[in-house]
Amino acid sequence: MNEAIVIGAGPAGSAAAIGLARAGAKPLLLERSRETGDALCGGFLSWQSLARLEGLGIDAASLGGQPVARVRLFAGTRRSETMLPAPALGVSRRRLDTALQAAAERAGAGLERGIHATAIGDGAVQTRDGASLAAPSLFLAAGKHGFRGFPRDPAAWQRRDPVIGLRLRLPAHPALDRLVGDAVELHLFDRGYAGLVRQEDGSGNLCLAAHKSRLDAAGGDPAALLRALGDAHPALGERLAHADWTHNVDAIGHVPYGWRAQSSEAGLFRLGDQAGVIPSLAGEGMGLAFASAAAAVAAWRRGGPGAAPAFQQRLASRMARPFALANIVWRASENPYLAGGVISLAASLPRLVQWVSHATRIRGA
């Protein structure tokens, strides 16, 4: 029997596997994909996430990402620009996940690919091929996708008009270098927002969180929605001018932004987006992955499998303030009557933007 099984080899799962292996647990890391792909979510590493990567044995410079020094906000014709509190990095999930998985294996974790976990129960993981893998401690890090038996219920207002996650890769182009440069951008619009950051090859990672009603108005076609947004918002349109529309727009449905896991059971540690889903405009998805993994490993080292329920409650408590602030900013930003005021406030009070950037980070273990 394995001492610990980690479900999902993304940032949260790989970081947990590294910590467990360093503690002598020899964990088994399960990944459903046979090759490391470029996940829809992620791509922005804050200064805090970069420090946590260093602690996991990964030199940030080795990732070769795009330096990010400022945050740029757009709403209609209004814009603001503020320096970030510290340097950040734009890097693809393919490169980040590859580095983390390699570090986990070097630390002594086993990595098995093509293993699709379908259920958890009685201290065992059930797989699609009918196998049952048992361990006293299970670490659920399956990402933003739902996992059977572990519902993530969004707030009532989101159930009325669910949030859809969309992603379009913008190919490297001199215009993208000039327009975006060393910034992470947020483009605000009615019932949604788009985030854009350049990555290691100069391409742009454009991610949207849009309510289903916006997608429905575009006939359910993500590309049509993006084109409509580009026509209505000049700055976003400039960036979409060189998009490669032969590639599909990636999508994930019903993302429960703002949800937190308030409890768990002995032996089950929920990590990353299976522990909570912070609104992506905060740029703290990767930070939550690393922070939850570090906290889970620390709790496991202190109390073993029985530490899981208390760990989950403490993590939910630590997430409360940054989630609440991110939710407030999100709701204001996607409201067409308030978004302009958000931009004006950001332009006149840059230190407020920096404070929000700090306050939406997840504290360490």
Secondary structure, DSSP 8 states (H G I E B T S, - for coil): --SEEEE--SHHHHHHHHHHHHTT---EEEESSSS----SS--EE-HHHHHHHHHTT--GGGG--EEEEEEEEEETTEEEEEEEEEEEEE--HHHHHHHHHHHHHHHT-EEEES--EEEEETTEEEETTS-EEE-SEEEE--TTS-BTTB-----HHHHHS-EEEEEEEE---HHHHHHHTTEEEEEEETTEEEEEEE-TTS-EEEEEEEEHHHHHHTTT-HHHHHHHHHHH-HHHHHHHTT--TTS--EEE----TT-B-----TTEEE-GGGTB---GGG--HHHHHHHHHHHHHHHHHHHGGGGHHHHHHHHHHHHHHHHHHHHHHHHHHT-TTTHHHHHHHHHH-HHHHHHHHHHTS----
